[in-house]
Amino acid sequence: DPQKIASVQRAEADLFDADQKYTRAQEMFRDNLISQQQLDEAASRYQSTKATYTVALQEVDRLKALLVSSEASEKLSEKKLNDSTIRAPFPGSIKTRDVHPGEYLRVQSPVMVLVRTDRLRARLAVPERWAGWVKDGVTIDLHVEAFPGETFHGRISRINPAVAQDSRTFEAEALLVNLDARLKPGFFVQASIPSEKEEKTIFLPENAVNYRYGVYKVFLLDGNRVSERQIRPAGQTEDDRGRRFEVAEGLKPGDRVAVAVAGELHDGAVVQEQPGGSPGDVPAMK
């Protein structure tokens, strides 16, 4: 309240005194008890004290506005100070740091890469022929090389509706709870997805498959000659036996495929099997 300010109260008291004296001066002037000069002096003092009172009120308003502005500046400074502190949107660990203390940054400049470890997402390449059997929300078993013999569990959270043209697989994502942080982001995992579907699968080593112009071909053994055969892979996998292709069409159990030891094979080429089965191999059955 401006009326409670000492300077305003003093100016108000002076104004009241000047007003009373000016009123008495007017009455005395009408009764010819004082001169015109004395009346003018009383009027001048009244106007002066009135102006002083107005200035006092304006000064209070100015101080109030200054206080509001200072409070706004304080809040803005607090916000800038809070904005200068980098807070992670989730608990995790710093993978890389791109800036150093004292370095000037632009707006939206990346400062670090934060990795969340309490929950991980496994990206799985599933052969297209299993599309009808993989369901959202099912629990899967996962294995990693870092912990042989141990099984980790996850749950399918997303299934990509599109199939990759090169590998003929579609991506499925599974969420894993990793509160003990044993699993590291970037681990290679092997997953087992429960299904009622049972069948035998043919696998070929990677060096037995030739890929040219969008076509996958192998050389099938026929006596001591080879014949070119087109196949359709269902996907790729990698385990302790190396990188292998899963064959969906083009081969049947018992077919033998040749692999060149040196040079390249061609349709009708005469081959000789080496001891140990290096140039020719029977596709694995699983």
N, C-alpha and C positions, 0 to 999 in steps of 0.2 A: 504494500500500500504506500503510494508516494507521500501521503499525509504523515506517515510515521518517520520520515527522513528528517534529520535535524536541520539541514539547510532549508528544507521546505517549510518546516515549522517556524524557523526564524523569519523567513521571508513572509510567511502568512501573518505572523505577529506584527511585523513592521507595516504590512499592508492594512491590517485592522487599525493600528494606531494612526496611520496616515489618513485612512478613511474617516475615522472619528474626528480628527482635527480639521479635515476639509469640510465636513458637515457643519461643525461648530463655526468655522470661519465663514461659511455661507450665511448662517443665521446672523452672525455678528455684522456681516457686511450689509445685510438687509436692514439691520437696526442702526446702521451708520456708526458702528463702534470700531471698525477697522478700515484701513484704506484698501484701495484696489490692489495695490502692490502686495499687501499682506495676503489678500485672497489669492492672488496669482501664485505666490510662493507656496501656499498650502495646496493648491491644485497641482502645481508642478511636483511637489513632494509625493502627493498621492499617485500621480501617473508614474513617477520613477519607481516607487515601491511596488506598484502593480506590475510594471515591466520586470522588476527583479523577481517577483513571485512567479511570473510566467516562465522566465528563464530557468528558475529552479525546477519547475515542473518538467520543462523540456530536457534539462540535464538528467533528471531521473529517468525519463523515457530513453534518452541516449544511452545511459548506463545499462538499462534493462536490455536494450537491443544489443549492446556490446556483450552482455552476459550470455544472451541467447547465441550470439555468433561464436563466442568462445566455447560454449558447451558443444555446439555443432562441430567446431574445429577439433575439440578434444575427442569427440566420437569418431570423426574421420581419421584422426591420427591413430586411435585405438584400432580402427578397422585396418588401416595400412600396416600397423604393427602385426596384427593377427594374420593378415594376408602374406606377410613376409615369412611366416612360419609354414613350412611344408608339412602337411598332414596326409598320411596315407589313407586312401578310402577303404582299405581292408588290411587285416594283419598279414604280414609276409616278410620276405627278406629282399634285400637290395641285390639285384643281379649285376647291374652296371651303373656307374655314376658318370654323367656327361659334363658336369660343371665342378668348379672349385670355389672355395670361399673368396669373396671379393670380386668375383667375375661379374661383369655386366651382362644382363640377359634381356632379350626381347620378350614381348608378350607371347604367351603360348609356347615358349621355348621348352623342349623336354629337358629335364634335369637328371632323371634316373629311370631305370627300368626296375619295377617292383614285381616280384614273383610271389604269388600266393601258394603256400605249401600245405595248409591245413585241409584244403580240398583241391583235388587234381582232376583234370579232364583227360581221359584216354581217347585217342582218335584211332579207330579200328577200320581197316580195309576189309570189307566183307565181299566174297564172290557174289556176283549178281544172281546166281541160281539159288542163293539162300535168301533172297529178298522176301519170299513169302513166309519165312520161318523166323526171321528176326523181328521181335516185337519191342515196342517202347515200354520201359519200366521193368524189364526182366533183369535178374541178377546174373552176373557173369563172373567167371574166375580168371584171374590174371597172374602171369608169372613173369619175373624179371631175372636177368642173369646175375644181378648183384646179390640176390637172395635165393639161390637154388634150393628147390625142395619146399619152398614156402608158397602159399597161395593167398593172394589178395582178392578182395571182392569189390565189385562196382555195380552200378545200375545204369542201364541204357537210358539216356536222357534225350537223345536226338538222333534221327535217322535221315540222312541226306536222300531226297527223292530222286536225285540224278545219279547216273552211272558214269564213271570215268571211261572214256573211249579207248584209252591206251591199255589200261590194266583190266578193264571189264569188272571193276569193283565199285562198291558204293561205300561211303563213309558213315560210320556210326560212332557216336560219342557216348562215353560212359563216365559217370562221376564217381570218384573214389574219396572216401574219408581217410585223411592222412594226418591225424592229429600228432602222431609221434615223429612226423617228418622223415620217415625212413625212405620213402620214395622221393626221388628227385625229378623235377621237371626236365623233360628231354629223354628219360629212360625209354629204351625200346622194350615193348611188352608183347607178350603172346597171350591171346584171350581164347577162352572156351565159352561158347554161347550155347546154353541148353536148347535142345531141339528134339522133336520126335522123329526127325528125318534121319534115316540110316542108309548109307550107301558107301560103296568103295570108290576111292578117288585115285586117279593116276597123276603122279608127279614126275616132272622131268628136270634134270639139272639145267641151269641157265645156259651153259655152253652148248647144250644140245638143241637149242631153239634158235632159229634164224628169223630175223624180223626185217622185212624189206617192203617198202611202199605200202605200209599198213597191213601186211599179211604175215602171219606167223607160219613158218614151215619147219619140218624136221625131215631127216633122211632115215627112211625105214629100211632095215636089213631084210633082204630077200636072197638067201643063199650067200654068195660072195659078192653080190651087187647091192646097191642102194637105190631106192626110189624116193622121189620127193613127195612128201605128203603135207597137205595144208591142215593146220589144227586151229582150234579156237580155245585160247586159254581162258580159264575162269578166274584167274588171279595169281598173285605171287606170294610166296612166303619165304621166310628165312629162319633157319634153326641151326643145330650143330652140324648138319650135313651141308650147309651152305644155302645159297639162294636158289629157289626152285620155282618152276611154273606148275600150276595146277591145270590139267587139261580137261576141258569140258566136252569137246568133240574132236574127232579125227583119229583117235587111237582106241584100242581095246586092250584089255588085260592080256599079257603074253607077247605083245608086239615088242620088237627090239629096235632100238634107235642107235644110229652110228654117230660118233663124235670124231671129227678129224684130229689126228695127233699133230699134223703139220699140213699147211696149205689149206685148200678149201675143197669140199665135196660138191659133186654135181650129179644130176639125175643120171643113173645108169653106170656110175663109177664103180670099178672093181675095188673091193676093200679086203683087208686081211685082219682078222681079229687078233689082237695081242693078248698074251697071258695077263690075267688079272682083270680083264673086261674093261680096259681103258677106252678102246675105240667104240665099243658097243656096250649098251647097258640096258637092263630090263627096267622099265618104269616101276617106281615104287608103288606098292599098294597100301592103302590105309583104310 
